[in-house]
Amino acid sequence: MTEERKTADGKQNPDYEVEAGEVVEEELVEGAPVRRKGIYLLPNALTTASLFSGFYAIVSAANGVFDNAAIAIFVSMILDGLDGRVARMTNTQSKFGEEYDSLADMVAFGVAPGLVAFFWSLNAFDKVGWAVTFIYVAGAALRLARFNTQIGSVDKKFFVGLPSPAAAACVAGLVWCFHLFEPAAWLTLLTMVVVAGTGVLMVSNILYRSFKDLDLRGRVPFAAILLVVLVFVVIALDPATVLFTGFLIYALSGPVRALFRGKPRKASGAAD
């Protein structure tokens, strides 16, 4: 590597003169490669905030404050949705930002939900509990790795496998809904099903609507804003139940849709 950084006369190549620890990326500008130093602050600050929320969820769960832990995961979801959009709106996308966002997602939507569920309920079952938790964490890691390799090669209208934020919302919503309940066999079984089930769905080939084809910039009827107000009111009445139910329905929509699509249709000319 050292020899490659020197010119023919043995002097240091100025293209590689970079401060220690600095980030350098190569971008194409009008077809020519250009090396840029540094990172974009705004989108990466939002990613850092998302990472912090995921870390806070783990700390809260370890201290037994499970409602705060679940809320922190939902806050992380909001911040994760903002960083990419802000980067695109301000034209500050970068390879560093993509990699950083993926690592932050692994903490916020992989490790954090798994440990929150483990500290809340699954740790009472020793090896079975951490095995179920690992299914979820490994599923999130594989889901993110597959997503990163499929960018630009799949239909943007669909996700392949349950998105990790939606899986995290199912687990966090479950904990938020039932964190005041006394331990019971049915609740433990439900936790195992939700945690392991979402972990498996993340690495499945089931298609989920991405809703990226929705046009949010065009004009809509006035009644649409009233519907938005109604949604916020319903969520505010009981956010834990509404969010858990909504994301659970979304998680189940993929298998249900795949089941009905897989059924052979009757021929129109078939005899009665």
C-alpha contacts under 8 A as a table, 3 or more apart, distances in Angstrom:
res1	aa1	res2	aa2	distance
1	M	4	E	5.25
1	M	5	R	6.63
2	T	5	R	5.38
2	T	6	K	7.06
3	E	6	K	5.55
4	E	7	T	7.84
5	R	12	Q	6.29
5	R	13	N	5.62
5	R	16	Y	6.61
6	K	9	D	7.80
6	K	10	G	5.50
6	K	11	K	5.45
6	K	12	Q	4.63
6	K	13	N	5.11
7	T	10	G	5.34
7	T	11	K	5.51
7	T	12	Q	6.30
7	T	13	N	5.67
8	A	11	K	7.46
12	Q	16	Y	7.67
12	Q	17	E	7.63
13	N	16	Y	5.73
13	N	17	E	6.97
14	P	17	E	5.14
15	D	18	V	7.98
15	D	35	R	7.97
18	V	22	E	6.66
18	V	24	V	7.83
19	E	22	E	5.49
22	E	37	K	7.04
22	E	38	G	6.43
23	V	37	K	5.78
23	V	38	G	5.19
23	V	39	I	6.87
24	V	35	R	6.59
24	V	36	R	5.60
24	V	37	K	4.48
24	V	38	G	6.26
25	E	35	R	5.63
25	E	36	R	5.33
25	E	37	K	6.51
25	E	94	S	7.99
25	E	95	K	7.37
25	E	96	F	7.86
26	E	33	P	6.19
26	E	34	V	5.45
26	E	35	R	4.36
26	E	36	R	6.17
27	E	33	P	5.49
27	E	34	V	5.19
27	E	35	R	6.29
27	E	36	R	7.29
28	L	31	G	5.45
28	L	32	A	5.27
28	L	33	P	4.50
28	L	34	V	6.00
29	V	32	A	5.28
29	V	33	P	6.27
29	V	34	V	6.49
39	I	44	N	7.99
39	I	94	S	7.86
39	I	96	F	7.37
39	I	97	G	7.94
40	Y	43	P	6.64
40	Y	44	N	6.52
40	Y	92	T	6.24
40	Y	94	S	7.91
41	L	44	N	5.43
41	L	45	A	5.81
42	L	45	A	5.15
42	L	46	L	6.54
42	L	83	D	8.00
42	L	86	V	7.84
42	L	87	A	7.82
43	P	46	L	5.21
43	P	47	T	6.35
43	P	83	D	4.78
43	P	84	G	6.93
43	P	86	V	6.16
43	P	87	A	5.52
43	P	92	T	7.49
43	P	97	G	7.47
44	N	47	T	4.84
44	N	48	T	6.07
44	N	83	D	7.12
44	N	97	G	6.24
44	N	100	Y	7.73
44	N	101	D	7.90
45	A	48	T	4.98
45	A	49	A	6.24
46	L	49	A	4.99
46	L	50	S	6.27
46	L	79	L	6.01
46	L	80	D	7.34
46	L	82	L	7.23
46	L	83	D	5.41
47	T	50	S	5.01
47	T	51	L	6.20
47	T	79	L	6.88
47	T	80	D	6.37
47	T	83	D	6.04
47	T	100	Y	7.44
47	T	101	D	5.93
47	T	104	A	6.80
48	T	51	L	4.95
48	T	52	F	6.10
48	T	104	A	7.44
49	A	52	F	4.98
49	A	53	S	6.24
49	A	76	S	7.48
49	A	79	L	6.97
50	S	53	S	5.14
50	S	54	G	6.41
50	S	75	V	7.39
50	S	76	S	4.42
50	S	77	M	7.31
50	S	79	L	5.35
50	S	80	D	6.00
50	S	104	A	6.95
50	S	105	D	7.99
50	S	108	A	7.02
51	L	54	G	5.17
51	L	55	F	6.26
51	L	76	S	7.13
51	L	104	A	4.96
51	L	105	D	7.29
51	L	107	V	6.69
51	L	108	A	5.98
52	F	55	F	5.00
52	F	56	Y	5.97
53	S	56	Y	4.96
53	S	57	A	6.17
53	S	72	A	5.23
53	S	73	I	6.43
53	S	75	V	6.73
53	S	76	S	5.41
53	S	108	A	7.09
54	G	57	A	5.10
54	G	58	I	6.61
54	G	72	A	6.51
54	G	73	I	5.83
54	G	76	S	6.31
54	G	107	V	6.07
54	G	108	A	3.99
54	G	109	F	7.41
54	G	112	A	5.70
55	F	58	I	5.22
55	F	59	V	6.43
55	F	107	V	7.18
55	F	108	A	7.01
55	F	112	A	6.88
56	Y	59	V	5.06
56	Y	60	S	6.01
56	Y	69	A	6.94
56	Y	72	A	6.81
57	A	60	S	5.13
57	A	61	A	6.11
57	A	68	N	6.96
57	A	69	A	3.90
57	A	70	A	6.67
57	A	71	I	7.90
57	A	72	A	5.43
57	A	73	I	6.39
57	A	112	A	6.23
57	A	113	P	7.99
57	A	116	V	7.17
58	I	61	A	5.21
58	I	62	A	6.19
58	I	69	A	6.69
58	I	112	A	5.37
58	I	113	P	7.98
58	I	115	L	6.51
58	I	116	V	6.22
59	V	62	A	5.10
59	V	63	N	6.33
59	V	69	A	7.76
60	S	63	N	5.08
60	S	64	G	6.25
60	S	65	V	5.08
60	S	66	F	6.44
60	S	68	N	6.48
60	S	69	A	5.21
61	A	64	G	4.93
61	A	65	V	5.45
61	A	66	F	5.15
61	A	69	A	5.63
61	A	115	L	7.52
61	A	116	V	5.27
61	A	119	F	6.19
61	A	120	W	7.14
62	A	65	V	7.63
62	A	116	V	7.72
62	A	119	F	6.41
64	G	119	F	7.66
64	G	120	W	7.49
65	V	68	N	5.79
65	V	69	A	6.45
66	F	69	A	4.88
66	F	70	A	6.18
66	F	116	V	7.19
66	F	120	W	7.05
66	F	175	V	6.91
66	F	176	W	6.97
66	F	179	H	6.42
67	D	70	A	5.21
67	D	71	I	6.21
67	D	175	V	7.18
67	D	176	W	5.17
67	D	179	H	6.70
68	N	71	I	5.07
68	N	72	A	6.04
69	A	72	A	5.17
69	A	73	I	6.61
69	A	116	V	6.95
69	A	172	A	7.86
70	A	73	I	5.31
70	A	74	F	6.71
70	A	113	P	7.91
70	A	116	V	7.67
70	A	172	A	4.62
70	A	173	G	6.70
70	A	175	V	6.53
70	A	176	W	5.65
71	I	74	F	5.16
71	I	75	V	6.26
71	I	172	A	7.50
71	I	176	W	7.51
72	A	75	V	4.96
72	A	76	S	6.16
73	I	76	S	4.95
73	I	77	M	6.36
73	I	108	A	6.52
73	I	109	F	7.38
73	I	112	A	7.62
73	I	113	P	7.38
73	I	168	A	7.32
73	I	169	A	7.33
73	I	172	A	6.71
74	F	77	M	4.97
74	F	78	I	6.55
74	F	169	A	6.64
74	F	172	A	7.60
75	V	78	I	5.21
75	V	79	L	6.38
76	S	79	L	5.12
76	S	80	D	5.98
76	S	108	A	6.59
77	M	80	D	5.05
77	M	81	G	6.21
77	M	165	P	6.27
78	I	81	G	5.17
78	I	82	L	6.38
79	L	82	L	5.02
79	L	83	D	6.30
80	D	83	D	5.58
80	D	84	G	7.17
80	D	101	D	7.82
80	D	105	D	7.71
81	G	84	G	6.32
81	G	85	R	6.84
82	L	85	R	5.27
82	L	86	V	5.90
83	D	86	V	5.20
83	D	87	A	6.12
84	G	87	A	5.07
84	G	88	R	6.28
84	G	93	Q	7.88
85	R	88	R	5.15
85	R	89	M	6.07
86	V	89	M	5.09
86	V	90	T	6.01
86	V	92	T	7.98
87	A	90	T	5.34
87	A	91	N	5.65
87	A	92	T	4.68
87	A	93	Q	5.15
88	R	91	N	4.93
88	R	92	T	6.38
88	R	93	Q	6.21
89	M	92	T	7.85
93	Q	97	G	6.67
93	Q	98	E	7.76
94	S	97	G	5.13
94	S	98	E	6.42
95	K	98	E	5.11
95	K	99	E	6.32
96	F	99	E	5.27
96	F	100	Y	6.01
97	G	100	Y	5.08
97	G	101	D	5.90
98	E	101	D	5.18
98	E	102	S	6.27
99	E	102	S	5.16
99	E	103	L	6.37
100	Y	103	L	5.22
100	Y	104	A	6.14
101	D	104	A	5.07
101	D	105	D	6.06
102	S	105	D	5.05
102	S	106	M	6.35
102	S	144	L	6.89
103	L	106	M	5.11
103	L	107	V	6.67
104	A	107	V	5.27
104	A	108	A	6.11
105	D	108	A	5.02
105	D	109	F	5.40
105	D	110	G	7.00
105	D	164	S	7.97
106	M	109	F	5.56
106	M	110	G	4.75
106	M	111	V	6.40
106	M	140	A	6.81
106	M	141	A	6.30
106	M	144	L	7.46
107	V	110	G	5.42
107	V	111	V	4.89
107	V	112	A	5.84
108	A	111	V	6.47
108	A	112	A	5.33
108	A	113	P	7.26
109	F	112	A	6.12
109	F	113	P	6.06
109	F	140	A	7.20
109	F	164	S	5.86
109	F	165	P	5.69
109	F	167	A	7.58
109	F	168	A	5.13
110	G	113	P	6.06
110	G	114	G	6.40
110	G	136	Y	7.10
110	G	137	V	4.96
110	G	138	A	7.82
110	G	140	A	5.10
110	G	141	A	6.82
110	G	164	S	7.22
110	G	168	A	7.15
111	V	114	G	5.33
111	V	115	L	6.13
111	V	137	V	5.71
112	A	115	L	5.30
112	A	116	V	6.03
113	P	116	V	5.05
113	P	117	A	6.19
113	P	168	A	5.67
113	P	171	V	6.17
113	P	172	A	6.22
114	G	117	A	5.36
114	G	118	F	6.12
114	G	133	T	5.28
114	G	134	F	7.47
114	G	136	Y	6.33
114	G	137	V	6.15
114	G	171	V	7.84
114	G	195	V	7.39
115	L	118	F	4.76
115	L	119	F	5.96
115	L	133	T	7.15
116	V	119	F	5.35
116	V	120	W	6.04
116	V	172	A	7.72
116	V	175	V	7.89
117	A	120	W	5.06
117	A	121	S	6.00
117	A	122	L	6.42
117	A	133	T	7.63
117	A	171	V	7.00
117	A	172	A	7.80
117	A	175	V	6.85
117	A	191	T	7.47
117	A	195	V	7.69
118	F	121	S	5.59
118	F	122	L	4.41
118	F	123	N	5.19
118	F	129	G	6.75
118	F	130	W	6.95
118	F	133	T	6.46
119	F	122	L	6.57
119	F	123	N	5.77
120	W	123	N	7.33
120	W	175	V	7.49
120	W	179	H	7.69
121	S	124	A	6.41
121	S	183	P	7.70
121	S	188	T	6.44
121	S	191	T	7.51
122	L	125	F	5.76
122	L	126	D	7.63
122	L	128	V	7.89
122	L	129	G	4.44
122	L	130	W	7.00
122	L	133	T	7.79
122	L	188	T	7.20
122	L	191	T	7.77
122	L	192	M	7.60
123	N	126	D	5.67
123	N	129	G	5.42
123	N	130	W	6.81
124	A	129	G	6.99
125	F	128	V	5.54
125	F	129	G	4.86
125	F	130	W	7.91
126	D	129	G	5.35
126	D	130	W	6.52
127	K	130	W	5.35
127	K	131	A	5.90
128	V	131	A	5.06
128	V	132	V	6.21
129	G	132	V	5.35
129	G	133	T	6.30
130	W	133	T	4.83
130	W	134	F	5.98
131	A	134	F	5.04
131	A	135	I	6.33
132	V	135	I	5.18
132	V	136	Y	6.73
132	V	192	M	6.63
132	V	195	V	6.90
132	V	196	A	5.62
133	T	136	Y	5.30
133	T	137	V	6.36
133	T	195	V	6.83
133	T	196	A	7.17
134	F	137	V	4.94
134	F	138	A	5.80
135	I	138	A	5.35
135	I	139	G	5.93
135	I	195	V	7.98
135	I	196	A	5.94
135	I	199	G	5.77
135	I	200	V	7.37
136	Y	139	G	5.03
136	Y	140	A	6.23
136	Y	195	V	6.01
136	Y	196	A	5.69
136	Y	198	T	6.84
136	Y	199	G	3.96
136	Y	200	V	7.27
137	V	140	A	5.19
137	V	141	A	6.36
137	V	199	G	7.12
138	A	141	A	5.09
138	A	142	L	6.15
138	A	199	G	7.48
139	G	142	L	5.20
139	G	143	R	5.93
139	G	199	G	4.74
139	G	200	V	6.27
139	G	202	M	5.86
139	G	203	V	5.82
140	A	143	R	4.99
140	A	144	L	6.17
140	A	164	S	5.92
140	A	199	G	6.60
140	A	202	M	6.49
140	A	203	V	7.78
141	A	144	L	5.32
141	A	145	A	6.21
142	L	145	A	5.07
142	L	146	R	6.05
142	L	203	V	6.57
143	R	146	R	5.24
143	R	147	F	6.07
143	R	161	G	7.38
143	R	163	P	7.56
143	R	164	S	7.07
143	R	202	M	5.64
143	R	203	V	5.47
144	L	147	F	5.02
144	L	148	N	6.20
144	L	164	S	7.45
145	A	148	N	5.26
145	A	149	T	6.52
146	R	149	T	5.23
146	R	150	Q	6.21
147	F	150	Q	5.16
147	F	151	I	6.35
148	N	151	I	5.70
150	Q	153	S	5.28
150	Q	154	V	6.33
151	I	154	V	6.87
152	G	155	D	7.98
154	V	158	F	7.90
155	D	158	F	5.88
155	D	159	F	7.91
156	K	159	F	7.28
156	K	210	S	7.02
156	K	212	K	6.69
156	K	213	D	7.70
157	K	209	R	6.03
157	K	210	S	5.28
157	K	211	F	6.26
157	K	212	K	5.88
157	K	213	D	6.01
158	F	207	L	5.90
158	F	208	Y	5.25
158	F	209	R	4.56
158	F	210	S	4.83
158	F	211	F	7.67
159	F	162	L	6.98
159	F	163	P	6.87
159	F	207	L	5.58
159	F	208	Y	5.01
159	F	209	R	6.26
159	F	210	S	5.79
160	V	163	P	7.97
160	V	204	S	7.30
160	V	205	N	5.45
160	V	206	I	5.85
160	V	207	L	4.87
160	V	208	Y	6.53
161	G	201	L	5.83
161	G	202	M	4.67
161	G	203	V	5.62
161	G	204	S	4.99
161	G	205	N	5.31
161	G	206	I	5.10
161	G	207	L	5.85
161	G	208	Y	6.68
162	L	166	A	6.85
162	L	167	A	6.62
162	L	198	T	7.35
162	L	201	L	5.47
162	L	202	M	4.35
162	L	203	V	7.46
162	L	204	S	7.61
162	L	206	I	7.52
162	L	207	L	7.70
162	L	208	Y	6.54
162	L	251	A	6.64
162	L	254	G	7.85
163	P	166	A	5.43
163	P	167	A	6.39
163	P	202	M	6.28
164	S	167	A	4.97
164	S	168	A	6.05
164	S	202	M	6.65
165	P	168	A	5.00
165	P	169	A	6.11
166	A	169	A	4.96
166	A	170	C	6.35
166	A	247	F	6.23
166	A	250	Y	7.92
166	A	251	A	7.29
167	A	170	C	5.19
167	A	171	V	6.53
167	A	198	T	5.48
167	A	199	G	7.42
167	A	202	M	7.42
167	A	247	F	7.92
167	A	251	A	7.37
168	A	171	V	5.24
168	A	172	A	5.96
169	A	172	A	5.03
169	A	173	G	5.59
169	A	243	L	7.65
169	A	244	F	6.90
169	A	247	F	6.45
170	C	173	G	5.16
170	C	174	L	6.12
170	C	194	V	7.23
170	C	198	T	7.80
170	C	244	F	5.68
170	C	247	F	5.74
170	C	248	L	5.75
170	C	251	A	7.96
171	V	174	L	5.17
171	V	175	V	6.43
171	V	191	T	7.91
171	V	194	V	6.61
171	V	195	V	6.26
172	A	175	V	5.18
172	A	176	W	6.06
172	A	244	F	7.77
173	G	176	W	4.99
173	G	177	C	5.98
173	G	240	A	5.84
173	G	241	T	7.22
173	G	243	L	6.32
173	G	244	F	4.30
174	L	177	C	5.24
174	L	178	F	6.25
174	L	191	T	7.51
174	L	244	F	6.12
175	V	178	F	5.43
175	V	179	H	5.30
176	W	179	H	5.56
176	W	240	A	5.71
177	C	180	L	7.92
177	C	240	A	5.26
177	C	241	T	5.83
177	C	244	F	7.46
178	F	181	F	5.29
183	P	187	L	6.90
183	P	188	T	7.37
184	A	187	L	5.33
184	A	188	T	6.31
185	A	188	T	5.20
185	A	189	L	6.15
186	W	189	L	5.09
186	W	190	L	6.09
187	L	190	L	4.99
187	L	191	T	6.13
188	T	191	T	5.04
188	T	192	M	6.26
189	L	192	M	5.13
189	L	193	V	6.22
190	L	193	V	5.12
190	L	194	V	6.12
191	T	194	V	5.21
191	T	195	V	5.97
192	M	195	V	5.28
192	M	196	A	5.82
192	M	197	G	7.80
193	V	196	A	5.45
193	V	197	G	5.35
194	V	197	G	5.06
194	V	198	T	5.87
195	V	198	T	5.55
195	V	199	G	6.24
196	A	199	G	5.00
196	A	200	V	6.27
197	G	200	V	5.24
197	G	201	L	6.15
198	T	201	L	4.94
198	T	202	M	6.14
198	T	251	A	7.54
199	G	202	M	5.40
199	G	203	V	7.11
200	V	203	V	5.57
200	V	204	S	6.30
201	L	204	S	4.97
201	L	206	I	7.44
206	I	254	G	5.97
206	I	255	P	6.60
206	I	258	A	6.72
207	L	254	G	5.92
207	L	258	A	7.56
208	Y	253	S	7.52
208	Y	254	G	5.35
210	S	213	D	7.75
211	F	214	L	5.65
215	D	218	G	6.04
220	V	224	A	6.52
221	P	224	A	5.65
221	P	225	I	7.99
222	F	225	I	5.94
222	F	226	L	7.29
223	A	226	L	5.10
223	A	227	L	6.46
224	A	227	L	5.06
224	A	228	V	6.46
225	I	228	V	4.95
225	I	229	V	6.30
226	L	229	V	5.02
226	L	230	L	6.20
227	L	230	L	4.99
227	L	231	V	6.27
228	V	231	V	5.12
228	V	232	F	6.43
229	V	232	F	5.23
229	V	233	V	6.24
230	L	233	V	5.05
230	L	234	V	6.18
231	V	234	V	5.22
231	V	235	I	6.24
232	F	235	I	5.16
232	F	236	A	6.06
233	V	236	A	5.06
233	V	237	L	6.34
234	V	237	L	5.32
234	V	238	D	7.12
234	V	239	P	7.84
234	V	242	V	7.46
235	I	238	D	5.75
235	I	239	P	4.67
235	I	242	V	5.76
235	I	243	L	7.17
236	A	239	P	5.44
238	D	241	T	5.72
238	D	242	V	6.13
239	P	242	V	5.21
239	P	243	L	5.80
240	A	243	L	5.47
240	A	244	F	6.03
241	T	244	F	5.24
241	T	245	T	5.95
242	V	245	T	5.22
242	V	246	G	5.96
243	L	246	G	5.09
243	L	247	F	6.11
244	F	247	F	5.46
244	F	248	L	5.93
245	T	248	L	5.10
245	T	249	I	6.11
246	G	249	I	5.27
246	G	250	Y	6.38
247	F	250	Y	4.89
247	F	251	A	6.11
248	L	251	A	5.00
248	L	252	L	6.21
249	I	252	L	5.11
249	I	253	S	5.95
250	Y	253	S	4.99
250	Y	254	G	7.15
251	A	254	G	6.22
251	A	255	P	7.92
252	L	255	P	5.73
252	L	256	V	6.28
253	S	256	V	5.15
253	S	257	R	5.86
254	G	257	R	5.17
254	G	258	A	6.11
255	P	258	A	5.00
255	P	259	L	5.98
256	V	259	L	5.05
256	V	260	F	6.35
257	R	260	F	5.36
257	R	261	R	6.10
258	A	261	R	5.05
258	A	262	G	5.99
259	L	262	G	5.19
259	L	263	K	6.62
260	F	263	K	5.40
261	R	264	P	7.90
266	K	270	A	7.12
267	A	270	A	5.31
